[in-house]
Structure formats: C-alpha cells, structure tokens
Amino acid sequence: MDALAKQLLEIKAKVEKLAAANDALRDENIRLVNENKRLTETLDIQKNTIKDLEEYNKIIKIAGGLHLSKTDVREVKLKINEYIREIDRCIARLSE
C-alpha cells in the first residue's frame, strides 16, 4: 500500500506541475494576444500615415511647378517635419 500511495503522490505532484505550467502558458498567451492587438493597431496607424504622406507627396510634386512664397515653403517644411516625427514615434513604439 505504501508503494501505491507513493505513486499516487507522485502523480498528484506531476498533475499540479502540469496545471501550473498550463496556467503560465495561458497567461503568456493572453499577454501575446494583447501585444499582437496593440502592434496591429500601431501598424494600421502607420499605414494610414504612410498613405497620407504619399498623397501629400503627390500634391507637393504637382505643386512643385508653382512658385510658393517663403512663408508657404516654411509651412510645408514644418508640416513634413511633423509627419517625420510622428513616423519616428510609431517606429519607436513598434520597437518596444
């Protein structure tokens, strides 16, 4: 009977160990699903930003033949710099 009780205790310990491992894996899975969702949202934002910048670039190319005042050129440069900073922030968030 002692051998049977010993085997039962060993099996119980293994089951508890497997249950703990299962819980840890479930927690990890939840964390990874949330991270995947966050990264997907960030990627969508970046895709939209790129699309907007490409459209803006087309407009700038079309307007390239127009003569802009120094104030207009400065405003365009400031806006482009703003977009670049936004892209850099998105890239930094993806790198986390």
MMTF fields as JSON, N, C-alpha, C and O atoms, coordinates in Angstrom:
{
  "mmtfVersion": "1.0.0",
  "mmtfProducer": "UNKNOWN",
  "numBonds": 383,
  "numAtoms": 384,
  "numGroups": 96,
  "numChains": 1,
  "numModels": 1,
  "chainsPerModel": [1],
  "groupsPerChain": [96],
  "chainIdList": ["A"],
  "bondAtomList": [4, 2, 8, 6, 12, 10, 16, 14, 20, 18, 24, 22, 28, 26, 32, 30, 36, 34, 40, 38, 44, 42, 48, 46, 52, 50, 56, 54, 60, 58, 64, 62, 68, 66, 72, 70, 76, 74, 80, 78, 84, 82, 88, 86, 92, 90, 96, 94, 100, 98, 104, 102, 108, 106, 112, 110, 116, 114, 120, 118, 124, 122, 128, 126, 132, 130, 136, 134, 140, 138, 144, 142, 148, 146, 152, 150, 156, 154, 160, 158, 164, 162, 168, 166, 172, 170, 176, 174, 180, 178, 184, 182, 188, 186, 192, 190, 196, 194, 200, 198, 204, 202, 208, 206, 212, 210, 216, 214, 220, 218, 224, 222, 228, 226, 232, 230, 236, 234, 240, 238, 244, 242, 248, 246, 252, 250, 256, 254, 260, 258, 264, 262, 268, 266, 272, 270, 276, 274, 280, 278, 284, 282, 288, 286, 292, 290, 296, 294, 300, 298, 304, 302, 308, 306, 312, 310, 316, 314, 320, 318, 324, 322, 328, 326, 332, 330, 336, 334, 340, 338, 344, 342, 348, 346, 352, 350, 356, 354, 360, 358, 364, 362, 368, 366, 372, 370, 376, 374, 380, 378],
  "bondOrderList": [1, 1, 1, 1, 1, 1, 1, 1, 1, 1, 1, 1, 1, 1, 1, 1, 1, 1, 1, 1, 1, 1, 1, 1, 1, 1, 1, 1, 1, 1, 1, 1, 1, 1, 1, 1, 1, 1, 1, 1, 1, 1, 1, 1, 1, 1, 1, 1, 1, 1, 1, 1, 1, 1, 1, 1, 1, 1, 1, 1, 1, 1, 1, 1, 1, 1, 1, 1, 1, 1, 1, 1, 1, 1, 1, 1, 1, 1, 1, 1, 1, 1, 1, 1, 1, 1, 1, 1, 1, 1, 1, 1, 1, 1, 1],
  "groupList": [{"groupName": "MET", "atomNameList": ["N", "CA", "C", "O"], "elementList": ["N", "C", "C", "O"], "formalChargeList": [0, 0, 0, 0], "bondAtomList": [1, 0, 2, 1, 3, 2], "bondOrderList": [1, 1, 2], "singleLetterCode": "M", "chemCompType": "L-PEPTIDE LINKING"}, {"groupName": "ASP", "atomNameList": ["N", "CA", "C", "O"], "elementList": ["N", "C", "C", "O"], "formalChargeList": [0, 0, 0, 0], "bondAtomList": [1, 0, 2, 1, 3, 2], "bondOrderList": [1, 1, 2], "singleLetterCode": "D", "chemCompType": "L-PEPTIDE LINKING"}, {"groupName": "ALA", "atomNameList": ["N", "CA", "C", "O"], "elementList": ["N", "C", "C", "O"], "formalChargeList": [0, 0, 0, 0], "bondAtomList": [1, 0, 2, 1, 3, 2], "bondOrderList": [1, 1, 2], "singleLetterCode": "A", "chemCompType": "L-PEPTIDE LINKING"}, {"groupName": "LEU", "atomNameList": ["N", "CA", "C", "O"], "elementList": ["N", "C", "C", "O"], "formalChargeList": [0, 0, 0, 0], "bondAtomList": [1, 0, 2, 1, 3, 2], "bondOrderList": [1, 1, 2], "singleLetterCode": "L", "chemCompType": "L-PEPTIDE LINKING"}, {"groupName": "LYS", "atomNameList": ["N", "CA", "C", "O"], "elementList": ["N", "C", "C", "O"], "formalChargeList": [0, 0, 0, 0], "bondAtomList": [1, 0, 2, 1, 3, 2], "bondOrderList": [1, 1, 2], "singleLetterCode": "K", "chemCompType": "L-PEPTIDE LINKING"}, {"groupName": "GLN", "atomNameList": ["N", "CA", "C", "O"], "elementList": ["N", "C", "C", "O"], "formalChargeList": [0, 0, 0, 0], "bondAtomList": [1, 0, 2, 1, 3, 2], "bondOrderList": [1, 1, 2], "singleLetterCode": "Q", "chemCompType": "L-PEPTIDE LINKING"}, {"groupName": "GLU", "atomNameList": ["N", "CA", "C", "O"], "elementList": ["N", "C", "C", "O"], "formalChargeList": [0, 0, 0, 0], "bondAtomList": [1, 0, 2, 1, 3, 2], "bondOrderList": [1, 1, 2], "singleLetterCode": "E", "chemCompType": "L-PEPTIDE LINKING"}, {"groupName": "ILE", "atomNameList": ["N", "CA", "C", "O"], "elementList": ["N", "C", "C", "O"], "formalChargeList": [0, 0, 0, 0], "bondAtomList": [1, 0, 2, 1, 3, 2], "bondOrderList": [1, 1, 2], "singleLetterCode": "I", "chemCompType": "L-PEPTIDE LINKING"}, {"groupName": "VAL", "atomNameList": ["N", "CA", "C", "O"], "elementList": ["N", "C", "C", "O"], "formalChargeList": [0, 0, 0, 0], "bondAtomList": [1, 0, 2, 1, 3, 2], "bondOrderList": [1, 1, 2], "singleLetterCode": "V", "chemCompType": "L-PEPTIDE LINKING"}, {"groupName": "ASN", "atomNameList": ["N", "CA", "C", "O"], "elementList": ["N", "C", "C", "O"], "formalChargeList": [0, 0, 0, 0], "bondAtomList": [1, 0, 2, 1, 3, 2], "bondOrderList": [1, 1, 2], "singleLetterCode": "N", "chemCompType": "L-PEPTIDE LINKING"}, {"groupName": "ARG", "atomNameList": ["N", "CA", "C", "O"], "elementList": ["N", "C", "C", "O"], "formalChargeList": [0, 0, 0, 0], "bondAtomList": [1, 0, 2, 1, 3, 2], "bondOrderList": [1, 1, 2], "singleLetterCode": "R", "chemCompType": "L-PEPTIDE LINKING"}, {"groupName": "THR", "atomNameList": ["N", "CA", "C", "O"], "elementList": ["N", "C", "C", "O"], "formalChargeList": [0, 0, 0, 0], "bondAtomList": [1, 0, 2, 1, 3, 2], "bondOrderList": [1, 1, 2], "singleLetterCode": "T", "chemCompType": "L-PEPTIDE LINKING"}, {"groupName": "TYR", "atomNameList": ["N", "CA", "C", "O"], "elementList": ["N", "C", "C", "O"], "formalChargeList": [0, 0, 0, 0], "bondAtomList": [1, 0, 2, 1, 3, 2], "bondOrderList": [1, 1, 2], "singleLetterCode": "Y", "chemCompType": "L-PEPTIDE LINKING"}, {"groupName": "GLY", "atomNameList": ["N", "CA", "C", "O"], "elementList": ["N", "C", "C", "O"], "formalChargeList": [0, 0, 0, 0], "bondAtomList": [1, 0, 2, 1, 3, 2], "bondOrderList": [1, 1, 2], "singleLetterCode": "G", "chemCompType": "PEPTIDE LINKING"}, {"groupName": "HIS", "atomNameList": ["N", "CA", "C", "O"], "elementList": ["N", "C", "C", "O"], "formalChargeList": [0, 0, 0, 0], "bondAtomList": [1, 0, 2, 1, 3, 2], "bondOrderList": [1, 1, 2], "singleLetterCode": "H", "chemCompType": "L-PEPTIDE LINKING"}, {"groupName": "SER", "atomNameList": ["N", "CA", "C", "O"], "elementList": ["N", "C", "C", "O"], "formalChargeList": [0, 0, 0, 0], "bondAtomList": [1, 0, 2, 1, 3, 2], "bondOrderList": [1, 1, 2], "singleLetterCode": "S", "chemCompType": "L-PEPTIDE LINKING"}, {"groupName": "CYS", "atomNameList": ["N", "CA", "C", "O"], "elementList": ["N", "C", "C", "O"], "formalChargeList": [0, 0, 0, 0], "bondAtomList": [1, 0, 2, 1, 3, 2], "bondOrderList": [1, 1, 2], "singleLetterCode": "C", "chemCompType": "L-PEPTIDE LINKING"}],
  "groupTypeList": [0, 1, 2, 3, 2, 4, 5, 3, 3, 6, 7, 4, 2, 4, 8, 6, 4, 3, 2, 2, 2, 9, 1, 2, 3, 10, 1, 6, 9, 7, 10, 3, 8, 9, 6, 9, 4, 10, 3, 11, 6, 11, 3, 1, 7, 5, 4, 9, 11, 7, 4, 1, 3, 6, 6, 12, 9, 4, 7, 7, 4, 7, 2, 13, 13, 3, 14, 3, 15, 4, 11, 1, 8, 10, 6, 8, 4, 3, 4, 7, 9, 6, 12, 7, 10, 6, 7, 1, 10, 16, 7, 2, 10, 3, 15, 6],
  "groupIdList": [1, 2, 3, 4, 5, 6, 7, 8, 9, 10, 11, 12, 13, 14, 15, 16, 17, 18, 19, 20, 21, 22, 23, 24, 25, 26, 27, 28, 29, 30, 31, 32, 33, 34, 35, 36, 37, 38, 39, 40, 41, 42, 43, 44, 45, 46, 47, 48, 49, 50, 51, 52, 53, 54, 55, 56, 57, 58, 59, 60, 61, 62, 63, 64, 65, 66, 67, 68, 69, 70, 71, 72, 73, 74, 75, 76, 77, 78, 79, 80, 81, 82, 83, 84, 85, 86, 87, 88, 89, 90, 91, 92, 93, 94, 95, 96],
  "secStructList": [7, 2, 2, 2, 2, 2, 2, 2, 2, 2, 2, 2, 2, 2, 2, 2, 2, 2, 2, 2, 2, 2, 2, 2, 2, 2, 2, 2, 2, 2, 2, 2, 2, 2, 2, 2, 2, 2, 2, 2, 2, 2, 2, 2, 2, 2, 2, 2, 2, 2, 2, 2, 2, 2, 2, 2, 2, 2, 2, 2, 2, 2, 2, 6, 6, 1, 7, 7, 7, 2, 2, 2, 2, 2, 2, 2, 2, 2, 2, 2, 2, 2, 2, 2, 2, 2, 2, 2, 2, 2, 2, 2, 2, 2, 2, 7],
  "xCoordList": [0.808, 0.0, 0.858, 0.467, 2.007, 2.888, 3.353, 3.447, 3.644, 4.095, 2.978, 3.228, 1.779, 0.635, 0.398, 0.112, 0.512, 0.34, 1.444, 1.205, 2.655, 3.789, 3.562, 3.795, 3.103, 2.824, 1.71, 1.766, 0.718, -0.394, 0.093, -0.323, 0.964, 1.522, 2.368, 2.324, 3.141, 3.96, 3.077, 3.355, 2.022, 1.096, 0.424, 0.274, 0.021, -0.615, 0.343, -0.063, 1.607, 2.609, 2.799, 2.91, 2.838, 3.002, 1.793, 1.948, 0.598, -0.618, -0.606, -0.952, -0.208, -0.13, 0.903, 0.687, 2.028, 3.071, 2.551, 2.785, 1.847, 1.281, 0.204, 0.108, -0.593, -1.633, -0.997, -1.477, 0.084, 0.781, 1.388, 1.319, 1.98, 2.555, 1.461, 1.658, 0.319, -0.809, -1.287, -1.556, -1.394, -1.801, -0.805, -1.193, 0.481, 1.514, 1.413, 1.551, 1.175, 1.052, -0.2, -0.176, -1.276, -2.488, -2.241, -2.654, -1.56, -1.235, -0.347, -0.56, 0.645, 1.548, 0.772, 1.015, -0.15, -0.959, -1.801, -1.896, -2.408, -3.212, -2.341, -2.735, -1.148, -0.234, 0.152, 0.181, 0.449, 0.854, -0.297, -0.081, -1.497, -2.661, -2.853, -3.115, -2.721, -2.858, -1.752, -1.999, -0.532, 0.581, 0.372, 0.641, -0.105, -0.372, -1.427, -1.299, -2.464, -3.522, -2.957, -3.258, -2.136, -1.54, -0.649, -0.696, 0.162, 1.06, 0.283, 0.669, -0.801, -1.63, -2.251, -2.313, -2.709, -3.275, -2.214, -2.479, -1.015, 0.08, 0.429, 0.675, 0.45, 0.751, -0.305, 0.03, -1.564, -2.635, -2.466, -2.668, -2.093, -1.855, -0.719, -0.807, 0.337, 1.484, 1.124, 1.553, 0.345, -0.078, -0.886, -0.706, -1.771, -2.562, -1.677, -1.883, -0.692, 0.233, 1.021, 1.194, 1.494, 2.246, 1.359, 1.795, 0.113, -0.816, -1.022, -1.006, -1.216, -1.394, -0.153, -0.252, 1.009, 2.256, 2.482, 2.974, 2.121, 2.254, 1.336, 1.73, 0.128, -0.811, -0.28, -0.351, 0.245, 0.814, 2.008, 2.189, 2.81, 3.968, 3.52, 4.146, 2.442, 1.919, 1.514, 1.808, 0.84, 0.401, 1.604, 1.604, 2.616, 3.824, 4.494, 4.963, 4.539, 5.148, 4.352, 4.923, 3.032, 2.192, 2.393, 2.492, 2.451, 2.611, 4.045, 4.325, 4.95, 6.353, 6.535, 7.462, 5.664, 5.746, 5.255, 5.534, 4.53, 4.027, 5.106, 5.952, 5.057, 6.003, 5.347, 4.301, 5.979, 5.446, 6.225, 7.417, 5.536, 6.219, 7.088, 6.932, 7.986, 8.862, 8.056, 8.425, 6.978, 6.123, 5.483, 5.435, 4.989, 4.376, 5.395, 5.095, 6.588, 7.641, 7.972, 8.138, 8.068, 8.372, 7.269, 7.558, 6.013, 4.893, 4.923, 4.661, 5.237, 5.32, 6.441, 6.263, 7.592, 8.714, 8.361, 8.706, 7.683, 7.276, 6.307, 6.406, 5.379, 4.408, 5.109, 4.799, 6.048, 6.8, 7.581, 7.598, 8.218, 8.958, 8.031, 8.411, 6.829, 5.849, 5.497, 5.427, 5.277, 4.988, 6.159, 5.959, 7.354, 8.538, 8.644, 8.947, 8.403, 8.445, 7.373, 7.617, 6.201, 5.124, 5.525, 5.281, 6.126, 6.591, 7.661, 7.641, 8.585, 9.631, 9.027, 9.498, 7.989, 7.332, 6.67, 6.729, 6.054, 5.409, 6.446, 6.229, 7.553, 8.623, 9.17, 9.433, 9.343, 9.843, 8.867, 9.291, 7.571, 6.572, 6.602, 6.416, 6.835, 6.922, 8.167, 8.167, 9.213, 10.473, 10.426, 11.294, 9.433, 9.331, 9.057, 8.941],
  "yCoordList": [-1.189, 0.0, 1.263, 2.285, 1.19, 2.352, 2.71, 3.891, 1.719, 1.976, 2.643, 3.558, 2.191, 2.766, 4.214, 5.079, 4.469, 5.827, 6.737, 7.896, 6.189, 6.966, 7.324, 8.46, 6.34, 6.591, 7.634, 8.501, 7.534, 8.478, 9.898, 10.85, 10.039, 11.351, 11.894, 13.088, 11.012, 11.432, 11.898, 12.915, 11.153, 11.533, 12.86, 13.723, 13.02, 14.269, 15.445, 16.514, 15.251, 16.313, 16.662, 17.836, 15.647, 15.886, 16.63, 17.53, 16.258, 16.93, 18.395, 19.279, 18.651, 20.03, 20.828, 21.996, 20.184, 20.847, 21.173, 22.266, 20.219, 20.451, 21.539, 22.347, 21.564, 22.592, 23.975, 24.943, 24.06, 25.346, 25.78, 26.953, 24.834, 25.153, 25.595, 26.522, 24.937, 25.297, 26.715, 27.491, 27.057, 28.411, 29.448, 30.501, 29.138, 30.069, 30.266, 31.385, 29.185, 29.288, 30.067, 30.808, 29.905, 30.679, 32.168, 33.001, 32.494, 33.897, 34.468, 35.59, 33.695, 34.135, 34.33, 35.287, 33.428, 33.533, 34.806, 35.504, 35.109, 36.328, 37.555, 38.485, 37.554, 38.683, 38.854, 39.972, 37.735, 37.807, 38.251, 38.985, 37.817, 38.249, 39.756, 40.452, 40.257, 41.702, 42.484, 43.537, 41.96, 42.636, 42.633, 43.628, 41.516, 41.421, 42.441, 43.084, 42.587, 43.555, 44.975, 45.767, 45.286, 46.625, 46.9, 47.985, 45.913, 46.101, 46.225, 46.989, 45.48, 45.577, 46.965, 47.539, 47.503, 48.855, 49.886, 50.807, 49.723, 50.639, 50.542, 51.556, 49.322, 49.126, 49.792, 50.414, 49.671, 50.325, 51.844, 52.506, 52.379, 53.826, 54.224, 55.227, 53.441, 53.757, 53.648, 54.471, 52.64, 52.504, 53.723, 54.237, 54.178, 55.368, 56.601, 57.44, 56.705, 57.835, 57.806, 58.838, 56.635, 56.497, 56.865, 57.566, 56.39, 56.712, 58.222, 58.794, 58.861, 60.315, 61.03, 61.992, 60.553, 61.186, 60.997, 61.9, 59.821, 59.597, 60.54, 61.105, 60.704, 61.629, 63.06, 63.823, 63.402, 64.734, 64.938, 66.016, 63.896, 63.959, 64.197, 64.967, 63.539, 63.756, 65.217, 65.842, 65.735, 67.133, 68.06, 69.011, 67.785, 68.616, 68.552, 69.568, 67.357, 67.22, 68.01, 68.668, 67.93, 68.678, 70.173, 70.94, 70.569, 71.988, 72.459, 73.653, 71.539, 71.903, 72.91, 73.72, 72.861, 73.815, 75.191, 76.174, 75.268, 76.555, 77.256, 76.617, 78.537, 79.304, 79.617, 80.263, 79.15, 79.366, 80.476, 80.669, 81.185, 82.225, 81.564, 80.377, 82.321, 81.773, 81.278, 80.292, 81.953, 81.54, 80.19, 79.323, 80.005, 78.734, 77.607, 76.517, 77.86, 76.842, 76.458, 75.277, 77.445, 77.188, 76.339, 75.402, 76.666, 75.898, 74.455, 73.534, 74.252, 72.901, 72.129, 70.968, 72.771, 72.101, 71.737, 70.651, 72.624, 72.334, 71.153, 70.301, 71.11, 70.013, 68.687, 67.663, 68.711, 67.496, 67.027, 65.834, 67.943, 67.581, 66.984, 66.059, 67.513, 66.979, 65.537, 64.675, 65.277, 63.911, 62.981, 61.848, 63.441, 62.611, 62.265, 61.122, 63.221, 62.947, 61.928, 61.058, 62.031, 61.079, 59.673, 58.702, 59.563, 58.259, 57.71, 56.522, 58.542, 58.102, 57.59, 56.593, 58.263, 57.807, 56.445, 55.575, 56.268, 54.982, 53.867, 52.768, 54.143, 53.147, 52.805, 51.637, 53.793, 53.553, 52.679, 51.806, 52.906, 52.091, 50.654, 49.724, 50.468, 49.111, 48.404, 47.183, 49.147, 48.56, 48.122, 47.372, 48.576, 48.222, 46.756, 46.284],
  "zCoordList": [0.0, 0.0, 0.0, -0.563, 0.621, 0.64, -0.766, -1.101, -1.585, -2.955, -3.754, -4.538, -3.554, -4.254, -3.81, -4.638, -2.542, -2.023, -2.553, -2.891, -2.62, -3.14, -4.609, -5.023, -5.396, -6.812, -6.96, -7.832, -6.108, -6.155, -5.856, -6.516, -4.873, -4.546, -5.697, -5.995, -6.343, -7.483, -8.636, -9.272, -8.894, -9.971, -9.633, -10.498, -8.376, -7.954, -8.13, -8.586, -7.77, -7.924, -9.397, -9.751, -10.248, -11.689, -12.256, -13.082, -11.818, -12.286, -11.851, -12.635, -10.602, -10.123, -10.911, -11.233, -11.216, -12.005, -13.406, -13.922, -14.018, -15.349, -15.309, -16.233, -14.263, -14.136, -14.004, -14.593, -13.229, -13.079, -14.41, -14.775, -15.131, -16.442, -17.407, -18.193, -17.346, -18.205, -17.896, -18.813, -16.614, -16.229, -16.736, -17.241, -16.595, -17.063, -18.571, -19.065, -19.298, -20.755, -21.16, -22.142, -20.422, -20.716, -20.497, -21.304, -19.395, -19.123, -20.221, -20.68, -20.637, -21.707, -23.011, -23.746, -23.288, -24.496, -24.474, -25.484, -23.339, -23.211, -23.436, -24.14, -22.833, -22.996, -24.463, -24.977, -25.134, -26.538, -27.441, -28.405, -27.139, -27.922, -27.777, -28.758, -26.548, -26.324, -27.023, -27.611, -26.954, -27.627, -29.141, -29.814, -29.664, -31.097, -31.512, -32.554, -30.699, -30.996, -31.004, -31.897, -30.003, -29.909, -31.116, -31.695, -31.491, -32.629, -33.941, -34.826, -34.062, -35.261, -35.367, -36.455, -34.244, -34.254, -34.631, -35.403, -34.083, -34.404, -35.881, -36.534, -36.405, -37.82, -38.692, -39.7, -38.321, -39.078, -39.076, -40.094, -37.918, -37.83, -38.757, -39.465, -38.751, -39.605, -41.085, -41.894, -41.433, -42.83, -43.262, -44.366, -42.389, -42.711, -42.829, -43.705, -41.944, -42.006, -43.308, -43.957, -43.686, -44.941, -46.125, -47.038, -46.109, -47.194, -47.289, -48.379, -46.134, -46.118, -46.637, -47.398, -46.22, -46.663, -48.163, -48.839, -48.679, -50.119, -50.891, -51.911, -50.405, -51.044, -50.959, -51.922, -49.802, -49.612, -50.548, -51.114, -50.7, -51.598, -53.042, -53.77, -53.45, -54.803, -54.984, -56.003, -53.979, -54.053, -54.143, -54.925, -53.35, -53.368, -54.739, -55.252, -55.33, -56.659, -57.7, -58.569, -57.594, -58.53, -58.322, -59.279, -57.062, -56.75, -56.965, -56.861, -57.262, -57.456, -58.572, -58.542, -59.546, -60.643, -60.25, -60.936, -59.157, -58.687, -57.871, -57.245, -57.894, -57.091, -55.746, -55.678, -54.704, -53.366, -52.678, -52.918, -51.835, -51.066, -50.001, -49.714, -49.428, -48.396, -47.197, -46.558, -46.901, -45.786, -46.08, -45.207, -47.311, -47.695, -47.65, -47.164, -48.15, -48.145, -46.706, -46.398, -45.834, -44.424, -43.787, -43.043, -44.077, -43.524, -44.011, -43.238, -45.275, -45.829, -45.138, -44.767, -44.966, -44.301, -42.86, -42.395, -42.161, -40.786, -40.732, -39.849, -41.673, -41.711, -42.015, -41.407, -42.949, -43.281, -42.057, -41.755, -41.36, -40.147, -39.088, -38.371, -38.997, -38.05, -38.41, -37.534, -39.691, -40.137, -39.847, -39.408, -40.085, -39.849, -38.36, -38.018, -37.484, -36.045, -35.658, -34.823, -36.255, -35.97, -36.417, -35.701, -37.571, -38.061, -37.129, -36.806, -36.693, -35.769, -34.463, -33.915, -33.958, -32.731, -32.951, -32.083, -34.091, -34.39, -34.489, -33.978, -35.133, -35.254, -33.876, -33.588, -33.034, -31.675, -30.89, -30.132, -31.064, -30.366, -30.857, -30.072, -32.145, -32.678, -32.181, -32.027, -31.93, -31.486, -30.028, -29.582, -29.286, -27.858, -27.676, -26.545]
}
